[in-house]
Amino acid sequence: MTRILVIRLGALGDFVQSFPAFAAIRAHHPDAAITLLTTTPFRDLATASPWFDSIETDTRPKITDRAGIKRLKTQLSGFDRIYDLQTSSRSSWYHRFAGAAAWSGIARGASLPHANPWRDEMHTRTRQRDQLRMAGIPDVPEPDLGWLTAGGPILPVPYAVLVPGAAPHRPGKRWPAQRYGALAQHLLGKGLLPVLIGGPTDGELATTIRAACPDALDLTGKTSLIDLGGLCARARLAVGNDTGPMHLAAAVGCRCLVLFSSESDPALTAPLGRRPEQVSVLRVNDIATLSVDRVVSALG
């Protein structure tokens, strides 16, 4: 049996952007044993998907960690083909442990190189589609996410998802929580229950928002990634910063408004939806200057 390894580490948004590539690899190798090498936060999500037969967790050992490097070598050995969808300097370094496996990526000496000189100017999805095309996979369709959209809490009223968090080390990507509070109050007046989602560290943001809109439902730190898939799929809309849960909302078909600052380029990383005009982007240089009125206007 052919053995395939797919490497995708990264953050949640990066992982979600790879859903179409995961599905295309599975469709192109229907009888292969496909393993995913990823990091701990995405293990359950990958296990629930229909694309992989097994999951390996990359602990990202340092070169001085002999036991960790030995385990990594074992994880990377014995495959016929490896698709490196991470294409970082670290994942390219893994090529040295891959033996004779055909390697799709940008590692020096890769037998299936992504040799497009404009790859760094492509959106993540376009870049991965081009990489797979060069590796012999011509078709990367929108994947079926039925396995993801059925989970999570079912709320009895129409609701809108708000995503006020972002990477803690990127405060410039966060629209102020007080303005999310004002937006939540506006949505409530329009008949939509504001539902706050994010990780456990976003609880303080939720507290600030609920000070302005006490009726908002705080689910920060209370849902798994699979729960979020279903919750977002059933929402009327989602508004949030450029962060992972917004990618998940876009992937499952939710109408999205994504708020960008100058710290990110939506041409390269914006969430992509399943249909035209499903996802809108509002970008300003300094997100702290973005008014509530402008966000409300963008919602139409």
C-alpha positions in Angstrom: 0.0 0.0 0.0 1.2 3.5 -0.9 2.1 5.6 2.2 1.5 9.3 2.1 2.5 12.0 4.7 1.0 15.4 4.8 2.7 18.1 6.9 0.6 21.0 8.2 1.5 22.7 11.4 0.8 26.4 11.8 -2.1 28.3 13.4 -5.8 27.6 13.1 -6.3 29.9 10.1 -3.5 28.2 8.2 -4.8 24.8 9.0 -8.3 25.7 7.8 -6.9 27.2 4.6 -5.5 23.7 3.9 -8.9 21.9 4.0 -9.2 21.9 0.2 -5.7 20.6 -0.2 -6.3 17.9 2.3 -9.4 16.8 0.5 -7.6 16.9 -2.9 -4.8 14.7 -1.7 -7.3 12.2 -0.3 -9.2 12.1 -3.6 -6.0 11.7 -5.6 -4.8 8.8 -3.4 -8.0 7.0 -2.5 -6.3 3.7 -1.6 -3.3 5.1 0.1 -2.6 5.2 3.9 -2.4 8.9 4.6 -0.8 10.3 7.7 -1.0 13.9 8.9 1.9 15.4 10.8 0.5 18.4 12.8 0.5 20.0 16.2 -1.5 19.2 19.3 -4.3 21.9 18.9 -5.4 20.4 15.6 -5.3 16.7 16.4 -8.9 16.3 17.3 -10.1 18.3 14.3 -7.9 16.2 11.9 -9.1 13.0 13.5 -12.7 13.9 12.9 -12.1 14.7 9.3 -12.4 12.0 6.5 -9.0 12.8 5.0 -6.5 10.9 7.2 -5.9 7.4 8.3 -3.6 8.4 11.2 -2.3 11.5 12.9 1.2 12.2 14.2 1.9 15.0 16.6 5.0 17.1 15.9 6.6 18.3 19.2 9.0 20.6 17.2 12.1 19.3 19.0 15.3 21.4 19.1 18.3 20.0 17.4 19.9 19.4 20.8 16.9 17.2 21.9 18.3 13.8 20.8 15.2 11.9 21.9 12.9 14.3 20.1 14.9 14.3 16.9 15.0 10.5 16.9 11.2 10.4 17.3 10.8 13.0 14.5 13.0 10.9 12.2 10.8 7.9 12.8 7.7 10.0 12.1 9.1 11.1 8.8 10.4 7.7 7.6 8.8 5.0 5.5 6.7 7.1 3.2 6.4 7.0 -0.5 5.4 10.6 -0.9 5.3 13.6 1.4 3.3 16.8 0.8 4.8 19.6 2.8 1.9 22.1 3.0 3.7 24.1 5.7 6.6 25.0 3.4 8.4 26.8 6.2 12.1 26.8 6.9 11.5 24.3 9.6 9.3 21.9 7.7 11.7 22.1 4.7 14.5 21.1 7.1 12.5 17.9 7.7 13.3 16.8 4.2 16.7 15.5 5.3 14.9 12.8 7.4 12.5 11.7 4.6 14.7 9.1 3.0 13.7 8.3 -0.6 10.2 9.7 -0.4 9.1 12.0 -3.2 8.8 15.4 -1.6 6.3 18.1 -2.6 7.4 21.5 -1.2 10.2 24.0 -1.3 13.0 22.0 0.4 16.3 22.0 -1.4 16.5 18.7 -3.4 12.7 18.2 -3.4 11.8 15.8 -6.2 8.4 17.6 -6.7 9.4 21.2 -6.0 6.9 24.1 -6.0 9.1 26.0 -8.3 6.9 29.1 -8.9 9.0 32.2 -8.3 5.8 34.2 -7.4 4.7 31.8 -4.7 5.2 34.3 -1.9 2.9 36.7 -3.6 0.0 34.2 -3.8 -2.9 33.7 -1.4 -2.4 30.6 0.7 -5.1 28.7 -1.1 -3.8 29.7 -4.5 -0.3 28.8 -3.6 -1.3 25.3 -2.3 -3.4 24.7 -5.4 -0.4 25.6 -7.6 1.9 23.4 -5.4 -0.4 20.4 -5.8 -0.8 21.0 -9.6 3.0 20.8 -9.9 3.0 17.6 -7.9 0.4 16.0 -10.3 -2.9 16.9 -8.6 -4.7 19.1 -11.1 -8.1 19.5 -9.2 -8.5 21.1 -5.8 -12.3 21.5 -5.4 -14.2 23.0 -2.4 -14.3 20.2 0.2 -17.4 18.6 1.8 -17.5 19.8 5.4 -20.6 18.0 6.5 -18.5 16.2 9.2 -17.8 19.6 10.7 -21.0 21.5 10.5 -23.3 19.3 12.5 -21.6 19.7 15.9 -21.7 22.3 18.6 -24.5 23.9 20.6 -27.8 24.4 18.9 -29.2 27.8 19.9 -33.0 28.4 19.8 -32.8 32.0 18.4 -31.1 33.7 15.4 -27.6 34.8 16.4 -24.4 36.4 15.2 -20.9 35.2 16.1 -18.4 37.8 17.3 -14.7 37.0 17.4 -12.9 39.7 19.4 -9.6 37.9 20.0 -6.4 37.5 18.0 -2.9 36.2 18.6 -1.8 37.7 22.0 1.5 38.9 20.5 -0.4 40.8 17.7 -2.4 43.4 19.6 -2.5 45.6 16.5 -4.9 43.0 14.9 -7.6 43.5 17.6 -10.5 45.9 17.2 -11.2 47.3 20.7 -13.4 45.2 22.9 -15.5 48.2 23.8 -16.5 48.6 20.2 -17.4 45.0 19.9 -19.7 45.7 22.9 -21.4 48.5 21.0 -21.7 46.3 17.9 -23.2 43.5 20.1 -25.9 45.9 21.4 -26.7 47.0 17.8 -27.0 43.4 16.6 -29.3 42.6 19.6 -31.5 45.5 18.5 -31.7 43.9 15.1 -33.0 40.6 16.5 -29.6 38.7 16.6 -28.2 37.3 19.8 -24.5 38.2 20.0 -22.5 35.0 20.7 -18.9 35.6 21.8 -16.3 32.9 20.8 -12.6 32.4 21.3 -10.1 30.7 23.5 -9.9 30.8 27.3 -7.6 33.8 27.2 -10.4 35.8 25.6 -12.5 35.8 28.7 -11.5 39.3 29.7 -12.5 40.6 26.2 -15.9 38.9 26.7 -16.3 40.6 30.1 -15.8 44.0 28.5 -18.2 43.3 25.7 -20.9 42.0 28.1 -20.5 45.1 30.2 -21.9 47.0 27.2 -24.3 44.2 26.2 -25.2 42.0 29.1 -27.5 39.8 27.0 -24.5 38.6 24.9 -23.8 34.9 25.2 -20.2 34.2 26.3 -18.9 30.9 24.9 -15.2 31.9 25.0 -13.1 28.9 26.2 -16.2 26.7 26.2 -16.2 25.1 22.7 -13.9 22.8 20.8 -12.9 23.5 17.2 -15.5 21.0 16.0 -18.1 22.7 18.2 -17.2 26.0 16.5 -17.7 24.5 13.1 -21.3 23.8 13.7 -22.0 26.9 15.7 -20.6 29.1 12.9 -22.4 27.1 10.2 -25.8 27.9 11.8 -25.0 31.6 12.5 -26.6 34.4 10.5 -23.3 36.2 10.3 -19.8 36.4 11.9 -17.8 39.5 12.6 -14.2 39.3 13.9 -10.6 40.1 13.6 -8.2 38.4 11.3 -7.9 35.2 13.4 -8.4 31.5 13.2 -12.1 31.2 14.1 -13.0 33.6 11.3 -11.4 31.2 8.8 -13.4 28.4 10.2 -16.6 30.5 9.9 -15.9 31.3 6.3 -15.0 27.7 5.5 -18.4 26.4 6.7 -20.4 29.0 4.7 -21.2 31.6 7.3 -21.5 35.2 6.1 -18.4 37.0 7.4 -17.1 40.5 7.9 -13.4 40.3 8.7 -11.6 43.3 10.2 -8.0 43.8 9.1 -5.3 46.2 10.1 -2.1 47.0 8.3 -0.4 44.1 10.1 -1.9 41.6 7.7 -2.5 41.5 3.9 -5.9 40.1 3.0 -4.7 39.5 -0.5 -2.4 36.8 1.0 -4.3 35.5 4.0 -8.0 36.6 4.1 -10.5 33.9 4.9 -12.2 32.6 1.7 -15.8 31.5 1.6 -17.8 28.9 -0.3 -19.7 31.3 -2.5 -19.3 34.8 -4.0 -19.7 37.7 -1.7 -20.0 35.5 1.4 -16.9 37.0 3.0 -16.2 40.8 3.2 -13.0 42.4 4.3 -12.8 45.8 6.0 -9.2 47.0 6.2 -7.8 50.1 7.9 -4.2 50.9 8.7 -4.8 51.3 12.5 -7.7 49.1 13.6 -8.1 51.3 16.7 -9.4 54.1 14.5 -12.2 51.9 13.0 -15.6 53.2 14.1 -18.6 51.1 15.0 -20.7 53.0 12.5 -18.3 52.0 9.7 -18.6 48.3 10.7 -22.4 48.5 10.9 -22.4 50.2 7.5 -20.3 47.4 6.0 -22.8 44.8 7.3 -25.5 46.5 5.2 
